[in-house]
Amino acid sequence: MTALFGPSFTSEDSELMNFLTTPDHSAFLEGLWERFRRYLKSAEETEFRDLEAQPHPRIWEMYLAIALSEQGFTLSEKLREGPDIKLFDPIVWVEAVVSTDGDKGDKKGHAASRLPEIVTSAPVWGGPPEDKIIERLLTSIKEKNNKLTGYDDRNGKHHRGYVEKGLVRVTEPYVIALNTYKTSFAQFDHQHTAGHIPLVAKALFGYGETVLLSLFPRDGRSAPISSDRFDYLYRRHLESKEEKRVPTNIFFQEGYSGISALILSKEGFWTWTHRIPVQLSENFIVVHNPFARNPLPNGWLKSGHEIWIEQGQLHKRIWKNGSAHLKECFPLPTLVRKSGDGGRNYQRVSNVSAFR
């Protein structure tokens, strides 16, 4: 057996190199490799072993595949072209991607050769920069959605997607598995905090500013009626320097209906240094697309966190050892419309179709 990280291995990712200095940590990754390599063809194995340019994306793909196999899914042999992982009987395609801070890489095009470190020296006032994190998530999701559907570049040239190439059928579920470990400050999004909507929901379902609404009677004399709950204003997009507007409601859009669900994970070298999960998928977040062309059933993964929309509410559930535990419900975003007198009307929505 050939080790994944031999004596001559080197990488500009200092976190990885430090991680490998501890025998238990290197043994953890080598163990994943030994289980994962059986799904690779000989030619693909050589390609995968080229870790120096982009170690974290390769390791995330490997980690993801083994995490899914631990949950009882059958892995098919990796194909030369197409999504990264194919689950068999029934078929579910899974595309792995990592979100970074947008580093362009070196002149040779190694996009992930210099990945940003998690710990930075820049001060943060008032909490992590949510909009910047959301923008990076959306950029990664858009990239992988384009690989499914195809797209036209800025020069008008059309690039065929997996469906057009016949690699994925339109009736087959397609899941994007996004790792945010290399996105600065993404670790501050505490998914285990009760009453907290993870940032990924704000990127997919248009959750914006948190408000406490007060209703004022039209007679101008009666006392206002204060709400007994916090509401979230509906935000269709955020402003960006790179693009004029970045949509933050993509799971309400027809163009993203080919995505059945999104898997989000913050796992990486620093988190593994402190604790390697007994169940690799225990910190995954599975977010179901309410308008998916090929939806996955609730409880599809039975691990980590699960988010879905049902009966006019956003639901969050925690799975432990295959059993459902804490479940929370949140109101859908509140629509804001301008009134004839220049004011704003707030409409609480109970039907998810109102956002389309």
DOSE-947945 format. One record per atom (N, C-alpha, C, O): x, y, z. Coordinates in steps of 0.001 Angstrom, whole numbers, plus 500000, padded with zeros to 6 digits. Example, Ala and Ser with C-alpha at 12.3 -4.5 7.8 and 13.67 -1.06 7.14 Angstrom:
DOSE-947945
513190494310507800;512300495500507800;513200496700507800;514236496681508465;512850497750507080;513670498940507140;512900500030507870;513409501138508039;
This chain:
DOSE-947945
500841498809500000;500000500000500000;500880501246500000;501814501348500795;500583502199499108;501317503452499036;500611504498499882;499405504704499752;501365505153500744;500781506165501617;500370507386500808;500963507688499772;499356508078501290;498894509290500619;499904510412500801;500195511155499864;500433510530502000;501404511580502303;502759510910502578;503085510574503717;503526510729501520;504832510111501665;505858511057502255;505554512225502496;507085510567502494;508141511400503098;508483512642502278;508925513651502827;508278512567500965;508636513695500097;507493514684499890;507654515677499181;506330514416500510;505177515295500295;505422516657500927;505929516756502044;505056517700500200;505136519055500723;503990519877500164;503511519617499060;503557520860500917;502446521706500490;502608523088501091;503167523237502178;502123524098500389;502136525456500923;501049525675501970;501010526726502610;500173524703502149;499146524789503190;499798524443504522;499976523268504842;500153525458505295;500870525241506557;500036524480507574;500579523734508389;498712524663507535;497849523934508465;497956522438508235;498057521665509187;497934522033506986;498048520616506669;499402520070507112;499468518998507714;500465520785506823;501795520306507176;501937520167508685;502542519206509160;501389521107509443;501423521000510907;500563519844511389;500918519148512340;499444519648510737;498529518569511106;499211517210510942;499021516311511761;499993517069509891;500626515788509593;501770515447510543;502220514301510573;502243516411511312;503340516137512232;502910515274513408;503752514670514072;501611515209513672;501089514364514752;500701513003514174;499858512946513278;501290511902514660;501015510580514076;499533510215514029;499069509648513039;498786510532515086;497353510190515090;496599510941513993;495667510402513397;497001512175513730;496326512957512707;496644512448511308;495747512317510476;497904512163511048;498263511634509735;497634510256509526;497232509917508412;497548509458510603;496912508142510504;495430508275510166;494876507444509447;494792509320510686;493384509566510370;493182509779508875;492294509168508280;493997510641508258;493863510901506831;494267509687506010;493632509395504997;495301508978506422;495707507774505688;494616506711505759;494409505963504804;493919506646506892;492817505692507003;491676506027506054;491081505135505448;491369507324505925;490352507736504955;490784507361503541;489982506879502742;492065507590503244;492576507293501905;492482505809501569;492113505453500450;492804504956502507;492754503528502265;491326503068501975;491116502158501172;490361503685502616;488963503327502363;488446503951501077;487588503374500409;488958505123500725;488457505845499561;489061505350498246;488390505377497215;490302504905498266;491009504579497036;490377503415496285;490577503279495078;489620502578496978;488981501440496312;487920501888495304;487529501122494424;487454503147495441;486447503658494508;487080504417493344;486372504960492496;488410504454493303;489105505171492242;489684504194491231;490206503141491598;489588504547489967;490300503788488950;491786504110489063;492155505109489680;492631503287488485;494075503476488613;494513504837488089;495362505491488694;493937505268486965;494314506565486404;493848507699487308;494565508681487499;492650507564487862;492119508582488737;492913508646490046;493059509714490642;493419507498490482;494174507476491722;495426508335491602;495780509066492527;496092508240490454;497285509050490234;496929510531490237;497659511349490797;495810510873489611;495376512264489574;495054512763490976;495416513886491326;494382511951491783;493984512365493114;495193512575494016;495153513401494928;496246511845493770;497412511946494628;498186513247494427;499120513529495177;497818514024493448;498452515317493242;497835516325494214;496990517138493839;498270516251495442;497662517049496497;498360518377496746;497808519249497416;499538518537496227;500313519723496578;499628521014496144;499701522019496851;498956520999494979;498332522219494469;497067522577495230;496831523750495521;496259521590495552;494977521859496208;494642520725497183;493771519901496901;495319520683498310;495095519572499248;493726519564499890;493100518509499994;493245520725500326;491985520724501065;490795520269500216;489999519471500712;490619520724498965;489504520207498161;489557518698497965;488521518034497995;490758518146497763;490889516700497585;490539515951498868;489842514937498841;491034516468499988;490758515812501265;489275515914501612;488704514971502159;488645517044501301;487214517190501555;486413516178500740;485475515575501260;486768515986499481;486069514989498651;486197513596499267;485226512841499321;487391513266499725;487635511963500342;486853511825501645;486191510813501871;486928512834502493;486209512826503763;484707512675503533;484046511881504201;484177513443502584;482746513418502274;482299512037501828;481277511530502291;483063511425500928;482686510110500408;482614509074501531;481663508295501594;483602509062502409;483605508084503492;482506508392504502;481902507475505060;482241509683504742;481154510053505660;479817509538505147;479000509052505929;479585509638503840;478335509147503258;478263507619503305;477201507049503556;479390506970503064;479391505505503116;479113505012504532;478477503974504715;479587505754505536;479307505386506924;477820505440507245;477344504740508138;477092506276506512;475652506405506757;474838505389505963;473610505461505925;475521504452505335;474832503356504658;474648503518503168;474034502663502530;475169504606502586;475049504797501150;476110503978500415;477228503804500900;475739503485499246;476657502696498433;477365503603497436;476722504280496634;478694503613497491;479480504434496582;479773503674495305;480161502506495331;479581504358494186;479936503789492894;481357504214492545;481870505189493095;481986503491491643;483349503823491226;483390505213490610;482511505586489834;484408505967490959;484530507346490475;484714507352488964;485495506575488415;483975508247488297;484045508363486849;485108509371486440;485512510220487235;485556509270485194;486556510209484687;485972511606484528;486691512598484650;484675511690484256;484015512975484086;482658512919484761;481994511883484762;482257514031485330;480966514084486001;481126514502487451;482231514828487883;480033514496488210;480105514862489624;481095513983490385;481409512873489957;481573514484491499;482644513816492235;482231512470492805;483021511526492802;480991512372493298;480559511158493990;479216510702493421;478309511505493203;479115509405493188;477861508810492725;477404507782493747;478083506782493985;476251508035494349;475638507074495247;474713506186494431;474008506665493543;474715504921494725;474006503959493890;472848503315494632;472927503045495831;471769503075493893;470585502330494349;469927502950495581;470057502394496672;469222504086495454;469024504828494206;470201505763493895;471037506043494755;470243506233492655;471318507112492226;471118508519492795;470053509117492642;472136509022493437;472188510408493896;473593510916493580;474582510309493992;473680512018492859;474967512603492518;475338513651493560;474495514437493991;476613513653493960;477093514609494958;478337515305494402;479317514656494038;478278516614494344;479392517428493852;480048518138495029;479396518916495725;481334517877495260;482067518470496365;482705519784495939;483194519912494816;482697520766496848;483304522067496565;483716522697497887;483066522490498912;484797523467497859;485218524210499042;485085525696498746;485324526149497627;484703526436499764;484562527881499641;485748528545500317;486068528234501464;486406529462499606;487544530182500154;487239531679500136;486100532087499910;488254532480500375;488080533925500348;488290534509498958;488433535722498806;488310533650497944;488414534134496572;489829534293496080;490069535064495151;490795533578496681;492171533652496223;492270533118494798;491753532043494493;492924533862493943;493013533491492529;494128532498492254;494183531910491174;495024532302493226;496077531327493018;497248531896492269;497343533108492076;498147531025491843;499348531475491164;499127531589489667;498023531342489181;500145531952488947;500025532185487511;499759530909486733;499309530968485588;500024529766487326;499798528502486651;498350528046486780;497960527019486223;497563528812487512;496146528470487611;495804527549488747;494710526987488772;496718527373489706;496418526536490855;495543527336491810;496039528057492676;494237527197491637;493290528056492350;493381527920493853;493087528872494576;493782526762494339;493793526561495784;495204526384496325;495380525826497408;496208526845495596;497568526638496055;497892527480497274;498742527099498080;497231528615497422;497435529456498596;496076529746499235;495444530761498942;495647528855500094;494351529016500731;494474529901501958;495495529852502643;493469530703502254;493539531604503409;493522530835504711;492914529769504808;494182531374505698;494180530764507017;492887531131507741;492282532166507463;492478530286508657;491258530545509412;491472531672510424;490624532555510552;492587531649511137;492845532655512150;493513533857511494;494582533729510896;492892535007511603;493446536221511024;493688537239512118;493150537124513219;494504538242511807;494820539267512793;493913540477512679;494000541398513491;493044540484511679;492163541637511490;491105541687512593;490500540659512897;490868542838513194;489852542930514247;488449542828513662;488209543242512528;487531542278514440;486142542148514023;485278542865515038;485269542496516213;484556543877514609;483686544635515497;482240544305515172;481815544397514020;481480543917516206;480064543661516016;479746542314515410;478621542102514956;480697541392515384;480446540066514854;481095539851513504;481598540799512900;481092538604513014;481731538282511737;481005538945510569;479816539247510671;481712539175509461;481090539821508291;480169538862507551;480596538176506622;478912538815507962;477972537836507418;477847537938505907;477874536918505218;477711539148505379;477480539295503947;478638538747503115;478423538153502058;479855538945503591;481010538430502858;481026536909502867;481352536281501859;480675536319503999;480618534864504076;479529534330503157;479749533371502417;478345534953503206;477232534527502358;477594534637500890;477250533759500099;478286535711500515;478676535894499117;479598534774498650;479466534292497526;480537534354499510;481437533267499132;480669531958498991;480941531176498080;479716531714499881;478892530507499762;478155530491498437;478147529484497729;477540531611498109;476736531687496890;477590531552495643;477149530967494654;478802532082495676;479700531943494531;480019530477494272;480017530031493124;480292529729495330;480609528307495188;479403527509494711;479534526622493868;478224527825495253;477011527103494844;476688527384493383;476336526471492636;476807528640492975;476534529004491588;477456528260490640;477019527786489592;478727528154491000;479704527457490158;479293526010489925;479356525517488799;478878525337490973;478516523927490842;477132523741490213;476874522712489588;476250524713490369;474965524652489662;475191524807488159;474536524143487355;476124525687487784;476454525862486368;477021524582485764;476780524287484593;477770523824486555;478331522577486045;477234521562485755;477404520682484911;476116521681486448;474985520793486188;474196521255484970;473902520459484079;473854522539484930;472939523046483906;473625523544482650;472990523644481600;474935523865482739;475598524540481645;475436526048481777;474555526521482495;476286526804481084;476220528263481211;476913528913480025;477689528276479312;476622530181479831;477291531005478822;478274531926479525;477906532618480475;479526531940479065;480511532805479698;480365534239479195;479457534541478420;481255535114479636;481140536528479293;481342536794477809;480914537827477294;481980535884477138;482189536039475690;481072535415474866;481138535395473637;480051534910475539;478920534309474840;479127532853474467;478268532255473819;480242532275474860;480487530868474550;479727529987475532;479755530209476742;479049528982474986;478256528091475827;479102526907476294;479813526278475511;479004526624477589;479681525475478179;478618524476478616;477766524785479449;478675523297478053;477672522282478362;477835521766479779;478947521632480290;476696521477480403;476701520946481753;476549519442481766;476488518800480718;476488518887482964;476383517442483119;475143516879482441;475183515786481875;474042517618482496;472797517122481889;472924517096480375;472563516104479742;473432518170479785;473585518225478328;474555517171477818;474383516650476716;475556516858478599;476540515851478202;476030514426478411;476683513467478001;474876514287479041;474327512963479289;474951512249480476;474765511043480643;475685512976481296;476328512368482460;475369512238483633;475484511315484439;474418513169483724;473402513152484778;472037513282484126;471828514165483294;471124512428484488;469769512504483954;468968513558484712;469218513822485888;468009514149484024;467202515209484646;466344514671485780;465832515446486588;466179513353485852;465355512747486905;466180512304488112;465633511720489048;467486512573488106;468353512099489177;468696513234490145;469037514332489706;468612512987491445;468942514022492429;470406514459492330;471290513662492015;470634515724492603;471968516326492534;472173517137493796;471409518059494082;473206516795494553;473486517436495838;474830518149495747;475801517585495243;474888519376496231;476143520105496332;476617520032497777;475881520388498698;477850519567497972;478428519438499312;479514520497499465;480589520391498875;479222521510500258;480071522690500378;480803522702501711;480183522627502772;482124522798501651;482936522905502853;483423524339503001;484011524893502073;483184524941504157;483510526355504374;484693526545505323;484908527645505834;485454525486505560;486548525586506525;487546526676506150;488068527355507034;487821526856504870;488808527837504421;488185529202504135;488835530059503537;486958529414504546;486330530727504443;486502531453505774;485991531003506799;487208532557505761;487495533267507008;486214533618507767;485244534102507184;486231533365509069;485160533690510010;483924532796509883;482972532958510646;483922531854508930;482753530979508796;482576530111510038;481465529663510323;483668529866510787;483571529056511998;482741529738513083;482291529081514021;482536531054512963;481776531780513980;480268531570513829;479499532014514682;479845530916512783;478421530635512601;478079529388513413;478255528266512939;477598529586514619;477401528476515548;476087527756515240;475013528194515652;476190526671514526;474988525957514121;474308525252515284;473126524921515188;475020525014516380;474429524304517519;473689525236518469;473044524766519406;473765526544518251;473106527494519134;471589527442518931;471104527566517806;470851527259520016;469387527209519937;468841528572519511;469358529614519915;467797528550518695;467181529782518230;467977530509517160;467702531673516868;468959529840516573;469847530468515594;469610529872514216;469604528652514050;469414530740513230;469309530306511844;470704530358511231;471290531439511175;471256529253510774;472598529265510185;472670530180508960;471666530429508293;473863530669508684;474044531583507556;473634530960506236;473188531668505333;473776529659506108;473429529029504839;471948529238504516;471581529354503347;471086529288505557;469663529551505317;469451530968504817;468528531221504042;470296531898505253;470189533273504788;470652533404503339;470244534325502632;471498532486502904;471962532498501522;470975531833500578;470948532149499389;470172530924501088;469286530136500234;467838530605500253;467139530497499245;467376531133501403;465961531434501580;465667532913501812;464539533262502160;466643533782501630;466378535218501692;466151535790503073;465500536826503203;466665535151504108;466530535711505452;467461536902505598;468662536795505353;466906538032505997;467687539245506133;467710539756507553;467955538998508492;467456541040507711;467540541711509002;466526541153510000;465383540860509648;466969541012511257;466082540568512330;465389541769512951;466048542740513323;464058541717513069;463295542851513592;462238542354514575;461863541182514576;461772543279515407;460631543033516282;459538543994515841;459627545197516088;458521543476515196;457487544315514599;456496544811515652;456136544092516584;456072546043515475;454996546622516289;453909547120515352;454188547824514382;452682546754515643;451547547127514789;450874548370515371;450471548374516535;450753549416514568;450148550666515020;448745550804514442;448584550775513222;447721550955515292;446347551106514805;446196552361513948;446893553356514152;445283552299512996;445078553415512079;444409554620512749;444515555737512242;443714554410513890;443017555544514506;443984556538515167;443592557653515510;445247556129515344;446234557043515898;446128557253517388;446904558023517953;445186556587518046;444995556788519477;445294555535520294;445825555618521402;444956554399519752;445146553152520500;446634552818520620;447453553226519796;446951552070521662;448343551691521910;448818550694520853;448032549868520388;450072550760520475;450601549804519499;450619548391520067;450709548185521277;450531547444519174;450556546037519553;451933545490519202;452299545431518029;452690545095520207;454041544572519975;453991543090519650;453173542346520191;454867542682518771;454951541281518406;455553540470519543;456352540983520327;455171539219519627;455717538347520660;456855537483520120;457261536518520768;457373537824518934;458443537036518338;459294537938517459;458877539029517068;460482537467517161;461332538152516208;460979537696514796;460688536523514562;461011538635513869;460786538311512461;462064538595511677;462963539299512139;462112538022510475;463255538212509587;462750538823508294;461920538230507605;463246540003507963;462826540652506732;463374539898505529;464500539401505554;462576539819504488;462962539098503285;463967539932502489;463706541090502163;465111539334502182;466141540000501410;466419539187500152;466899538056500232;466120539761498999;466281539054497734;467722538993497260;468101538076496531;468519539957497667;469896540015497179;470733540869498112;470206541594498955;472028540773497950;472943541664498642;473815542351497604;474028541833496508;474311543513497963;475164544268497061;476582543714497127;477049543298498188;477263543712495982;478598543152495906;479489544038495054;479017544691494124;480779544060495369;481726544816494563;481985544111493227;482149544759492193;482021542765493266;482302542008492051;481094541991491111;481239542095489893;479907541861491692;478674541861490904;477723542881491533;477782543135492736;476852543459490715;475944544474491232;475038543907492307;474875544510493367;474452542758492043;473550542140493009;473782540631493038;473887539977492001;473858540104494249;474016538667494429;472731538135495052;472419538501496185;471979537292494365;470707536798494912;470935535951496157;471846535124496199;470105536162497164;470191535404498406;468929534558498631;468600534209499764;468243534242497556;467012533443497636;467034532332496597;465997532007496019;468205531745496351;468364530870495188;467512529598495269;467179529023494233;467155529150496471;466297527969496565;464828528294496307;463972527415496395;464537529552495989;463211529930495529;463205530180494024;462176530562493467;464345529969493355;464470530279491935;464445529009491093;464998527978491477;463798529106489948;463685527973489040;465056527522488551;465281526328488351;465971528466488357;467290528129487837;468109527235488750;469113526668488321;467695527100490003;468403526248490949;467576525028491354;467906524350492327;466522524751490624;465653523623490965;466318522273490719;465831521246491193;467427522267489981;468149521012489761;468921520559490986;469339519404491063;469116521463491954;469798521110493201;468769520521494156;467816521198494541;468958519282494532;468016518629495443;468226519070496882;467267519257497630;469471519231497259;469798519633498625;471235520128498654;472009519906497723;471569520798499737;472923521269499962;473438520676501269;472744520689502285;474659520159501229;475339519722502441;476392520769502776;477206521119501921;476389521266503987;477375522242504427;478192521648505575;477648521009506476;479499521869505526;480376521381506582;481483522390506838;481995523015505910;481851522546508123;482966523414508513;484170522603508957;485106523157509533;484164521294508699;485238520419509147;486544520725508418;486543521033507226;487664520637509151;488969520879508570;490072520598509559;489832520034510627;491274520987509208;492453520593509983;492393521081511427;492718520326512344;491986522321511642;491949522858513006;490911522124513851;491184521780515001;489729521881513294;488685521178514050;489101519736514329;488814519210515404;489772519093513378;490228517715513587;491357517645514609;491515516630515287;492147518719514726;493207518751515728;492621518633517126;493196517972517991;491484519268517348;490842519255518665;489956518022518855;489845517487519958;489330517582517765;488443516418517899;488101515864516527;487527516556515686;488462514610516314;488063513928515089;486707513279515347;486601512428516230;485672513655514606;484324513144514886;484260511619514825;484809510998513915;483588511030515800;483375509586515766;482509509228514563;482760508247513864;481494510040514341;480651509918513149;481012511094512248;480741512242512599;481614510831511104;482204511889510289;481189512948509875;481553514105509665;479928512568509759;478899513493509281;478136514172510410;477097514781510157;478617514088511646;477819514559512772;477637516074512787;476711516574513425;478505516813512095;478364518267512043;477930518774510669;477986519977510415;477506517892509792;476981518314508494;475647519036508690;474904518745509627;475358519976507796;474030520584507711;473451520221506353;474030520560505321;472330519545506344;471633519200505101;470448520143504942;469552520171505785;470447520915503859;469375521874503594;468622521415502351;469198521317501268;467328521134502514;466510520660501401;465995521837500576;465645522888501113;465957521636499266;465408522636498353;463898522415498225;463479521374497718;463071523368498672;461620523158498631;461058523078497213;459963522550497017;461786523591496225;461321523554494837;462207522653493978;462308522850492767;462842521675494598;463726520779493861;462951519950492849;461851519469493123;463546519794491680;462947518946490650;462973517478491085;462061516713490771;464016517098491802;464160515729492312;464479515812493816;465639515697494212;463464516007494637;463710516206496075;464191514931496767;463928513817496314;464890515126497858;465284514029498726;464350514005499930;463899515063500369;464052512844500468;463118512777501613;463737513350502872;464957513336503039;462888513856503759;463362514279505071;463998513082505776;463508511957505685;465078513344506468;465784512248507120;466655511464506169;467016510321506449;466997512073505041;467808511373504033;469157510956504603;469603509835504357;469813511823505353;471138511514505896;471072510963507318;471880510116507699;470102511448508106;469954511029509509;471238511260510303;471657510414511093;471844512405510082;473054512759510818;473230514268510765;472808514913509805;473850514828511790;474097516264511801;472819517066511961;471926516691512721;472741518173511237;471576519048511249;470827518927509928;471418518647508885;469544519139509990;468703519081508793;467773520289508792;467154520602509809;467676520957507664;466836522145507516;465905521939506334;466335521516505261;464626522239506534;463657522130505445;462491523071505715;462318523559506832;461707523317504697;460532524173504814;459281523305504691;459144522504503766;458386523487505639;457142522709505648;456076523483506399;456346524057507454;454867523500505860;453721524156506499;454031525605506872;453705526066507966;454662526304505946;454898527726506127;455933528084507170;455937529211507664;456809527159507521;457848527431508507;459165526791508085;459193525815507336;460245527363508582;461559526758508413;461830525864509616;461711526306510758;462189524624509368;462416523654510436;463895523297510509;464555523143509481;464411523166511720;465784522729511958;465751521573512941;465141521662514006;466411520493512572;466403519294513408;467831518777513570;468648518871512654;468119518228514753;469423517645515033;469277516130515124;468389515612515803;470173515430514422;470212513973514460;471406513528515292;472498514081515163;471201512535516143;472274511938516921;472127510422516880;471113509862517297;473168509777516364;473179508310516267;471948507777515540;471393506743515910;471532508499514497;470418508037513684;469047508356514212;468050507981513595;468960509050515358;467672509393515952;467500510907515981;468463511641516202;466279511372515758;465981512805515760;465860513308517185;465236512666518030;466460514464517449;466406515060518774;465775516445518695;464610516573518320;466521517466519037;465975518820519093;465432519250517735;466077519072516702;464223519823517767;463615520370516558;463126521770516864;462459522000517872;463465522709515981;463050524100516135;462329524560514877;462567524037513789;461452525537515031;460723526110513906;460926527620513889;460964528256514942;461054528187512708;461241529621512537;460248530131511497;459923529417510549;459766531353511669;458854531903510648;459592532143509342;460797532396509332;458865532061508253;459446532425506968;459723533926506955;459131534661507745;460601534393506084;460899535838506053;459641536667505815;458698536223505161;459651537860506354;458531538780506211;458735539654504975;459759540325504846;457757539644504068;457828540456502858;457597541932503209;456725542266504011;458380542783502603;458249544224502816;457903544877501483;458625544716500499;456796545613501456;456369546301500228;456108547771500533;455631548123501612;456428548611499574;456176550043499730;454705550333499516;454087549815498585;454146551167500388;452743551551500258;452627552815499417;453633553435499070;451409553186499094;451190554352498243;451672555650498859;452048556569498131;451673555750500180;452104556979500841;453599556994501138;454083557862501864;454341556020500570;455777555977500771;456214555174501975;457412555022502216;455259554654502737;455593553838503895;455905552405503490;456047552096502307;456009551548504479;456313550145504215;455271549257504865;454894549462506019;454808548265504112;453867547274504619;454610545960504844;455398545525504004;454349545342505980;455001544085506321;453974542962506219;452903543027506822;454314541938505452;453395540831505243;454039539533505700;455009539067505102;453497538954506756;453966537651507202;453435536583506257;452241536538505961;454317535744505798;453981534785504742;453917533375505324;454793532976506091;452905532642504970;452786531245505391;452847530288504217;452793529071504392;452961530852502999;453039530020501797;454355530307501084;454597531433500650;455193529306500964;456518529501500410;456475529940498949;457431530538498456;455383529653498256;455258530047496851;455207531561496677;455419532062495573;454929532293497749;454869533758497665;456223534372497340;456289535523496909;457286533633497536;458618534158497297;459094533934495866;460154534438495494;458357533207495069;458814532884493714;458464534005492757;458766533919491567;
